[in-house]
Amino acid sequence: MPPGTIVAGKDGSSQFDIFATYQSILKNEEISTPLAAILALTELIEKSNAGTMFELVKALNDGAEVLKERTPNPISLNAGCELFIAFAYLFPHDSDSFSGLKTELVKQGQRYAAEALTYREKIAKLALGFIKDGSVILTHSYSRVVMKTLLRAHERKRISVYVTEARPRGLGLRTYDELTAAGIPCTVVLDSAVSYVMDQVDFVLVGSEAVVESGGLINAVGSNQIAIIAKAANKPFYALAESYKFHRLFPLSQYDLPTHNPSILSFPLSSAATAVSHSPSSIGPSGGKTLTSEGPRFMTQEQVACNPDVDYTRPDLISLVFSDVGSLTPEGVSQYLVGMFAG
């Protein structure tokens, strides 16, 4: 049986590759990972021969586990799975048959995903009230909800944007390209130059992988240090997050994140392992000043792999979280999460 295949029938006659389905859904760039997970789980329900709620919830949990195991960074995916499975478990059982209940769960999941595609627009309208004419904004990496907000702000106000390069993937360059194409003044800054630029900005605006129970933020690595610098400079740090990214997770440090593993920040087994070529690779820019005649040097793929993709920002560093359910303090996020899963 191929990896990612879920046996939907008790006799093993029906098989469903949930991971392939999930990947296919993600080809639509408007659909984020939590929504793709929800839609994949609705398809699993359609294919499942479960005859009781116990069997159905088990099938959903098994499917979520497959997605988690095969995804390098499953944090936002987990948030979507958690939300939908809790919804299915608490859904009123008023159908005449269990088959009817499953059909209704599928419709509700698909309806929610369709409605959730409007959440970025809602967040953009909400955040617009906090963006003054002439604002200079610092953002990090690339976020669809941040892009929506900045483009909406540009329609009504004058804004300028600094964006971090966000190495090693360099996603800040995508933000730069899209903002400049829209006519928004934008400058890319080195990740190591955040402190240098902070005095020039009015506030920081970032997206999110997840917002957790403490009201803290999980986002592209580098977000935490930006928040620390913003706090020291007395600049507001705003996070934008769709409510389906609210996640029942309570990390106390970076090392409590599900993405952390022993290879991150590990030392090489021997000094010989460090004697590798530093020729330019696809993860680095093609130019730049250097102090040697060798040309610019970049991290190897092995060195990149020893670094985290995301980090955790404590709630005391966050000014507000803008979501489709309103503008929330970190404490407000905690209260909302309790209500979400209380039934």
Disulfide bonds with the S-S distance in Angstrom:
none
